[in-house]
Amino acid sequence: MSTLRMTSDLRRQLILSAAKRCFARHGFAGTTTKSVAAAASISEGLLFKHFPSKAALYAEILAEECEADPDLAHLLGQEPSTATLVELVNGMVRHFLQISQGPDEEEAQRMRLMTSSHLDDGEFARLLYDKIGSLIEPIFTASVERAIAAGDATRIGSVPINLFWFAHHVVLMSALTRLPATPCLTYDNAPDLERQLCEFILRGIGLTESAISFHLNRQPSPNQGHSVTAESA
């Protein structure tokens, strides 16, 4: 039984390796499950036994990249606390704003794909949200509870992880407005846009003004900090 499981796991990794090559060469739109199956030297039917769709393949690749991201690994290894909560939000804001400013076109394309999925059948977005949530929910929820216990935050609602998703949607939309070559919205080119977004989100999560000011002022500068690749959580 263990040998069969190992064989299945190995086959899954071979499929993912072939898919990575195909996506890198042809992009998401130009890649088909048939071409991935050919690159993996298997039938398309066998591929579907491991991954039901192209979107599932791509979501799995992005989830693996998230798990391998040293910045995310650093964050997930932190002790739950108010400081960790602020670092998570600040990293997510910084990550999305950097994507919208370029020059990482691959990340920008992923953001476009995530957005278009919401307007299509939603499969890719659902898969990626599920995988991001499984990674982030434990540290986020525990940090919210620690912040409340420490008197740094008030409880907002009964489902803490929703606060993370609300924050994610805010930064995703903020980044999308600045993604085109001619931005849809410049936010008046505010030099402190990152700070404004962080403060807005942290207030929405329930943090006190004193906690926000104290912990945001302790965050590293953009070229020193850790980022949360939640889209790519």
C-alpha positions as CSV (number, residue, x, y, z in Angstrom):
1,M,0.0,0.0,0.0
2,S,2.8,2.4,0.9
3,T,4.5,1.6,-2.4
4,L,1.4,2.5,-4.3
5,R,1.0,5.7,-2.4
6,M,4.6,6.7,-3.1
7,T,4.1,5.9,-6.8
8,S,1.0,8.0,-6.9
9,D,2.8,10.9,-5.2
10,L,5.7,10.6,-7.5
11,R,3.4,10.7,-10.5
12,R,1.7,13.8,-9.1
13,Q,5.1,15.6,-8.8
14,L,6.1,14.6,-12.3
15,I,2.8,16.0,-13.6
16,L,3.4,19.3,-11.7
17,S,6.9,19.5,-13.1
18,A,5.7,19.1,-16.6
19,A,2.9,21.7,-16.0
20,K,5.4,24.2,-14.7
21,R,7.4,23.9,-17.9
22,C,4.3,24.3,-20.0
23,F,3.0,27.3,-18.1
24,A,6.4,29.0,-18.1
25,R,6.6,28.5,-21.9
26,H,3.1,29.2,-23.0
27,G,1.4,30.9,-20.1
28,F,-1.9,29.9,-18.6
29,A,-4.1,30.6,-21.7
30,G,-1.7,28.9,-24.0
31,T,-1.4,25.7,-22.0
32,T,-3.8,22.8,-22.2
33,T,-4.2,19.7,-20.2
34,K,-3.4,17.7,-23.3
35,S,-0.1,19.5,-23.7
36,V,0.8,18.9,-20.0
37,A,-0.1,15.2,-20.3
38,A,2.2,15.0,-23.4
39,A,5.0,16.7,-21.5
40,A,4.6,14.3,-18.6
41,S,4.4,11.3,-21.0
42,I,1.0,10.2,-19.7
43,S,-2.5,10.1,-21.0
44,E,-4.8,13.0,-20.5
45,G,-7.2,10.6,-18.6
46,L,-4.4,9.8,-16.1
47,L,-3.7,13.4,-15.6
48,F,-7.4,14.0,-14.7
49,K,-7.1,11.3,-12.0
50,H,-4.7,13.6,-10.2
51,F,-5.9,17.1,-11.3
52,P,-9.5,17.6,-12.5
53,S,-8.7,20.7,-14.5
54,K,-6.0,23.1,-15.7
55,A,-7.0,25.6,-13.0
56,A,-6.4,22.9,-10.4
57,L,-3.0,22.3,-11.8
58,Y,-2.0,26.0,-11.7
59,A,-3.5,26.6,-8.3
60,E,-1.4,23.7,-6.9
61,I,1.7,25.1,-8.5
62,L,1.1,28.5,-6.9
63,A,0.3,27.0,-3.6
64,E,3.6,25.0,-3.6
65,E,5.5,28.3,-4.4
66,C,3.7,30.0,-1.5
67,E,4.7,27.2,0.9
68,A,8.3,27.4,-0.4
69,D,8.5,31.2,0.0
70,P,11.0,32.0,2.7
71,D,9.2,35.2,3.7
72,L,6.0,33.3,4.3
73,A,7.8,30.5,6.1
74,H,9.3,33.2,8.4
75,L,5.8,34.6,9.1
76,L,4.2,31.2,9.7
77,G,7.0,30.4,12.2
78,Q,6.3,33.4,14.3
79,E,4.7,33.3,17.7
80,P,1.0,34.5,17.4
81,S,0.9,38.1,18.6
82,T,-0.2,41.6,17.8
83,A,3.2,42.2,16.2
84,T,2.8,39.1,14.0
85,L,-0.7,40.3,13.0
86,V,0.7,43.7,12.0
87,E,3.6,42.1,10.1
88,L,1.2,39.9,8.2
89,V,-1.0,42.8,7.1
90,N,2.0,45.1,6.3
91,G,3.6,42.3,4.3
92,M,0.5,41.6,2.3
93,V,-0.1,45.3,1.5
94,R,3.5,45.7,0.4
95,H,3.4,42.6,-1.7
96,F,0.3,43.7,-3.7
97,L,1.5,47.2,-4.1
98,Q,4.8,46.0,-5.5
99,I,3.0,43.8,-8.0
100,S,1.0,46.7,-9.2
101,Q,4.1,48.8,-9.7
102,G,6.0,46.1,-11.7
103,P,8.3,45.0,-13.0
104,D,7.3,41.4,-12.2
105,E,5.0,40.7,-15.2
106,E,4.5,37.1,-14.2
107,E,3.1,38.1,-10.8
108,A,0.9,40.7,-12.6
109,Q,-0.5,38.1,-14.9
110,R,-1.3,35.9,-12.0
111,M,-3.3,38.8,-10.4
112,R,-5.1,39.2,-13.7
113,L,-5.9,35.5,-13.8
114,M,-7.2,35.6,-10.2
115,T,-9.4,38.5,-11.0
116,S,-10.8,37.1,-14.3
117,S,-11.6,33.9,-12.5
118,H,-14.1,35.8,-10.4
119,L,-15.9,36.8,-13.6
120,D,-15.7,33.4,-15.1
121,D,-16.5,30.1,-13.3
122,G,-14.5,31.0,-10.2
123,E,-12.7,27.6,-10.1
124,F,-9.2,29.0,-10.0
125,A,-10.0,31.6,-7.4
126,R,-11.8,29.0,-5.2
127,L,-8.9,26.6,-5.3
128,L,-6.4,29.3,-4.5
129,Y,-8.4,30.8,-1.7
130,D,-8.8,27.4,-0.1
131,K,-5.1,26.7,-0.2
132,I,-4.1,30.2,1.0
133,G,-6.7,30.0,3.8
134,S,-5.3,26.7,5.0
135,L,-1.8,28.3,5.3
136,I,-2.8,31.6,6.8
137,E,-5.8,30.9,9.1
138,P,-4.0,29.3,12.0
139,I,-1.5,32.1,12.5
140,F,-3.9,34.9,11.7
141,T,-6.7,33.7,14.0
142,A,-4.3,33.0,16.8
143,S,-2.7,36.4,16.5
144,V,-6.1,38.1,16.5
145,E,-7.0,36.3,19.7
146,R,-3.6,37.2,21.3
147,A,-4.1,40.9,20.3
148,I,-7.6,40.9,21.9
149,A,-6.2,39.2,25.1
150,A,-3.4,41.8,25.3
151,G,-5.9,44.7,25.0
152,D,-4.5,45.7,21.6
153,A,-7.7,44.9,19.8
154,T,-11.5,44.6,20.2
155,R,-13.4,41.7,18.8
156,I,-14.9,42.3,15.4
157,G,-17.5,39.6,14.4
158,S,-17.5,35.9,15.2
159,V,-15.3,34.6,12.3
160,P,-11.8,36.0,12.6
161,I,-10.6,34.6,9.3
162,N,-13.1,36.7,7.5
163,L,-11.1,39.7,8.6
164,F,-8.2,38.4,6.7
165,W,-10.3,38.0,3.6
166,F,-11.7,41.5,3.9
167,A,-8.1,42.8,4.1
168,H,-7.1,40.6,1.2
169,H,-9.9,42.0,-1.0
170,V,-9.0,45.6,-0.1
171,V,-5.4,45.2,-1.1
172,L,-6.2,43.2,-4.2
173,M,-8.6,45.8,-5.5
174,S,-6.2,48.6,-4.5
175,A,-3.5,46.9,-6.6
176,L,-5.8,46.3,-9.5
177,T,-6.6,50.0,-9.9
178,R,-2.9,50.6,-10.4
179,L,-2.1,47.6,-12.6
180,P,-2.7,49.0,-16.1
181,A,0.0,51.0,-17.8
182,T,-2.3,54.0,-17.2
183,P,-3.6,53.5,-13.7
184,C,-7.4,53.5,-13.2
185,L,-6.8,55.4,-10.0
186,T,-3.6,56.9,-8.6
187,Y,-4.8,57.6,-5.1
188,D,-3.3,61.1,-5.7
189,N,0.1,59.4,-5.8
190,A,0.1,59.4,-2.0
191,P,3.7,58.8,-0.8
192,D,2.4,57.1,2.3
193,L,-0.2,54.9,0.5
194,E,1.2,51.7,2.0
195,R,0.9,53.2,5.5
196,Q,-2.7,54.4,4.8
197,L,-3.7,51.0,3.6
198,C,-2.2,49.3,6.6
199,E,-3.8,51.7,9.1
200,F,-7.2,51.3,7.4
201,I,-7.1,47.5,7.4
202,L,-5.7,47.2,11.0
203,R,-8.5,49.5,12.2
204,G,-11.0,47.2,10.5
205,I,-9.5,44.2,12.2
206,G,-10.1,45.9,15.5
207,L,-6.6,47.1,16.6
208,T,-6.4,50.2,18.8
209,E,-4.7,53.3,17.5
210,S,-1.9,53.0,20.0
211,A,-1.2,49.4,18.9
212,I,-1.3,50.3,15.2
213,S,1.1,53.2,15.7
214,F,3.5,51.3,17.9
215,H,3.8,48.2,15.7
216,L,3.7,49.9,12.3
217,N,6.6,52.1,13.4
218,R,8.6,49.0,14.1
219,Q,8.1,47.5,10.7
220,P,11.2,47.3,8.5
221,S,11.7,49.5,5.4
222,P,10.5,48.1,2.0
223,N,14.0,46.8,1.0
224,Q,14.4,45.0,4.4
225,G,11.0,43.6,5.1
226,H,9.3,40.2,4.7
227,S,6.4,40.0,2.3
228,V,3.3,37.8,2.3
229,T,2.7,36.3,-1.1
230,A,-0.9,35.4,-0.2
231,E,-2.4,35.8,-3.7
232,S,0.2,34.3,-5.3
233,A,-2.0,34.1,-1.9
